Amino acid sequence: MRALNTIRLLLASLVWLAMSSAGWAQTKAPDYEVKAAFLLNFPKYVEWSQEALTNTNSPIVLGCLGESKISEALRKAIQNRPASGRAVVVKVINSETESAGCHILFIGDAERRRLSAILEILKGTNLLTVGESDDFLDKGGVINFALRDRKVRVQVNLDAARQANLKISSKLLSVADVVKNNAN
């Protein structure tokens, strides 16, 4: 009987140890880290025109406009990690006019008040605009991050992508929650 109790106690200890150190006690990554991971993976699913990426060795330049924890998460994530076979450069910018040379521009929620004006200035440029506000797609942004059921979801505006001369892969579109397309 004593041996059986010892075995039960040992098994209970092993189960507790496995649950606390393995997957049971894992914490979810913060939203800004998830968004940074998405941003680094977008080059795999977006095709820019030849004018935007003239040299096969040129890096993907990812600009961050507005106060956001994402820029720091991006800097940590890009160390020794290319995006779509290219080096990635993260550039924190203070104004949309500094976005020249960027391929992706993340517009933080802190820029919500100026969003319409920013997107109007950038309209027609070969720039993948990515945001995180409810009306980002309606105002002309290409990709938006939205929180649904505590998870980061991707939304896509194909009309804005066409205006920016970008082609979005069907693989990315298949995981998007919202695909805005008025060109039918």
C-alpha positions in Angstrom: 0.0 0.0 0.0 2.8 2.3 0.9 4.5 1.7 -2.5 1.3 2.5 -4.3 0.9 5.8 -2.5 4.6 6.6 -3.3 4.0 5.9 -6.9 0.8 8.0 -6.9 2.7 10.9 -5.3 5.6 10.5 -7.8 3.1 10.5 -10.7 1.3 13.5 -9.4 4.6 15.4 -9.0 5.6 14.5 -12.5 2.3 15.6 -13.9 2.5 18.9 -12.0 6.1 19.5 -13.1 5.2 18.8 -16.8 2.2 21.1 -16.6 4.1 23.9 -15.0 7.2 23.8 -17.2 5.7 22.7 -20.6 2.8 24.0 -22.5 0.3 24.4 -19.7 1.9 27.4 -18.1 3.1 29.2 -21.2 2.3 32.8 -21.4 0.9 34.3 -24.6 3.2 36.6 -26.5 2.2 40.3 -26.2 0.2 41.7 -29.2 3.0 43.9 -30.3 5.3 40.9 -30.7 2.7 39.1 -32.7 2.2 42.1 -35.0 6.0 42.4 -35.4 6.2 38.8 -36.5 3.4 39.4 -39.0 5.2 42.5 -40.3 8.4 40.5 -40.8 6.5 37.8 -42.7 4.5 40.0 -45.0 7.4 40.2 -47.6 6.8 36.5 -48.2 3.2 37.2 -49.3 3.4 40.6 -51.0 4.9 41.3 -54.3 6.3 44.8 -55.0 6.9 46.3 -58.5 10.4 46.1 -59.9 10.8 49.9 -59.3 10.3 49.4 -55.6 12.9 46.5 -55.3 15.3 47.2 -58.1 18.3 45.3 -56.7 17.9 41.7 -55.6 20.3 42.4 -52.7 18.5 45.5 -51.5 17.0 45.2 -48.0 13.3 45.4 -47.1 12.9 48.7 -45.3 10.2 48.7 -42.7 9.2 52.1 -41.3 7.4 52.6 -38.1 5.4 55.9 -37.8 3.9 56.8 -34.4 4.7 55.7 -30.8 4.7 51.9 -30.7 6.3 49.0 -28.9 6.4 47.3 -32.3 9.6 49.0 -33.5 11.6 47.6 -30.6 10.1 44.2 -31.0 11.0 44.4 -34.7 14.6 45.3 -33.9 14.9 42.3 -31.7 13.2 39.9 -34.1 15.3 40.9 -37.2 18.7 40.1 -35.7 20.1 37.6 -38.2 16.7 36.9 -39.7 16.0 37.9 -43.3 12.5 38.5 -44.7 11.9 36.7 -48.0 15.6 36.2 -48.5 16.5 39.9 -47.9 17.9 41.8 -45.0 15.4 43.9 -43.1 16.1 47.4 -41.9 13.8 49.0 -39.3 13.4 52.7 -39.5 11.5 54.8 -36.9 10.1 57.8 -38.6 8.4 60.9 -37.3 6.5 62.0 -40.4 5.0 60.3 -43.5 7.3 62.4 -45.6 10.2 60.4 -44.1 8.7 57.2 -45.6 10.6 57.5 -48.9 12.7 54.4 -49.4 10.4 52.3 -47.2 8.6 49.2 -48.5 6.4 48.6 -45.5 5.1 51.4 -43.3 3.5 50.5 -40.0 1.3 53.4 -38.8 0.7 53.1 -35.1 -2.6 53.8 -33.4 -1.0 57.0 -31.9 -1.4 58.5 -35.4 -5.2 57.8 -35.5 -6.1 61.5 -35.7 -3.9 62.2 -38.7 -4.6 58.9 -40.4 -6.7 60.2 -43.3 -4.2 62.9 -44.1 -1.2 60.4 -43.9 -2.9 57.8 -46.2 -3.9 60.5 -48.6 -0.3 61.7 -49.0 0.9 58.1 -49.4 -1.9 57.1 -51.9 -0.5 55.6 -55.1 3.0 55.1 -53.7 4.5 51.6 -53.9 4.2 51.2 -50.1 2.6 48.5 -48.1 0.7 50.5 -45.4 -0.1 48.5 -42.2 -2.1 49.9 -39.3 -4.0 49.0 -36.2 -7.1 51.1 -36.1 -10.8 50.1 -36.8 -11.1 52.5 -39.8 -7.7 51.9 -41.3 -9.0 50.0 -44.4 -11.8 52.4 -44.9 -9.4 55.3 -45.0 -7.2 53.6 -47.7 -4.7 51.4 -45.7 -3.7 48.1 -47.2 -3.4 45.8 -44.2 -4.9 46.3 -40.7 -4.3 44.4 -37.5 -7.5 43.8 -35.4 -7.9 42.1 -32.1 -10.7 39.4 -32.2 -11.1 37.0 -29.3 -7.8 38.2 -27.9 -5.9 37.3 -31.1 -4.3 39.5 -33.7 -6.2 39.1 -37.0 -5.2 40.5 -40.4 -7.6 42.5 -42.6 -6.7 43.4 -46.2 -7.9 46.2 -48.6 -7.3 44.8 -52.1 -8.3 48.1 -53.7 -5.6 50.0 -51.8 -3.1 47.2 -52.6 -3.8 47.7 -56.4 -3.4 51.5 -56.1 0.0 50.9 -54.4 0.9 48.5 -57.2 1.2 45.6 -54.8 0.1 42.0 -55.3 -1.1 40.1 -52.2 -0.7 36.4 -52.2 -3.8 34.2 -52.0 -2.1 32.5 -49.0 -2.3 35.7 -47.0 -5.8 36.4 -48.2 -6.9 33.0 -47.1 -6.1 33.8 -43.5 -7.4 37.3 -43.5 -10.6 38.0 -41.6 -11.7 40.9 -43.9 -10.9 41.3 -47.5 -12.2 44.6 -48.9 -12.5 44.5 -52.6 -14.7 46.8 -54.7 -13.1 46.0 -58.1 -15.6 43.3 -59.1 
